[in-house]
Amino acid sequence: MSLISFQTVSEYMPPKPTLTEEHLPDLTGRVYIITGSTSGVGLELARILYSKNARVYLCGRSEATYKAAVANITSKPSSGTTGPYKGELLFLQFDLTNLNTIKPAVQQFLRTETLLHSVWYNAAVMVPPKGSLTAQGYELQWGTNVVAHFLLHTLLTPILIASAKQLPPNSVRTVWVSSSVNMAAPSPGGIDWNSISTVDQPAASNKIGAWKLYGQSKAGAIICAHETAQRLGKQHGVVAVSLNPGNLKTPLQRHVPGWQMCLMNRILFEPRMGALTELFAGFAKEISVEQNNGAYVIPWGRLGEPRRDIKEGYVKGETGKKLWDILEKEVQSYLH
């Protein structure tokens, strides 16, 4: 059995986490952004950071879900922490399915904050009904999971670079949340370039099935993380990480057919465990600008490897540059 096969088995049956909230310092004064943070894994990560006294921006579409998340977190702070709790939970309102909403939200953030310690691109859509599109006409998974997060990242890049100049080394990070389903992405390289949904060819994604499209979007997250490390790492001091958070019981599965959920429920864990994977990506000392920048993290906080041909594509080939160039073109009109 190959190394990647042993890793795959261990991702379904992970060992105990080695980094939890108990290992974190007090986070007073630190600022974090988490997309998809009003439910699921993002909510649990926000709970941990709030309970260590950080300023946490919860990203979402509606004030009602934000208020519900705040009530949830403040009524039950993270296990392994003690009060008084001085964290803050702030609202950053935008819709990842509509690119027009992202820049105003970032502008709001920049009017308030001068530093950003880390951002988790955590939100996702998985196997929605066939034909689901974003407001701009992208296939919903690609448009939400890749294009929208790339736009958000592009708008946040100046403050990330500025923060890295002022803050301790390796404390400024971008975390791109992928999935074990990167294993289902097209071969080779994780991207079927003829099937990517773009403004120029919005219907191209009809060529492949929903799970493969989801895997492709999650391969996109891995590739973007590695390319971010190449572009912002040694030159600007920003750490970038991608990860498989684990197989988890979250609202992400809301579109999965019932018969598939019956099978999946046997291998799903509570969202908190995925939050610990994301916590490791955001704080582990094993990952730095000089060591393991662009790394891929697996449950519940270990260094791992994405699918071999995906990694070969961005290490030996130019899939990182190619995807970056495509995405820059897609988001250009939403930057100004």
Secondary structure, DSSP 8 states (H G I E B T S, - for coil): --HHHHHHHHHHS----S--GGG----TT-EEEETT-SSHHHHHHHHHHHHTT-EEEEEES-HHHHHHHHHHHHHS--TT--S----EEEEEE--TT-GGGHHHHHHHHHHH-S---EEEE-----S-STT-B-TTS-BHHHIIIIIIHHHHHHHHHHHHHHHHHHS-TT--EEEEE--GGGGGS-TTTT--TTT---SS-TTGGGGS-HHHHHHHHHHHHHHHHHHHHHHHSTTT--EEEEE---SB-SGGGGGS-HHHHHHHGGG-B-HHHHHHHHHHHHH-TT--SSSSTT-EEETTTEEE---HHHHHHHHTS-HHHHHHHHHHHHHGGG--
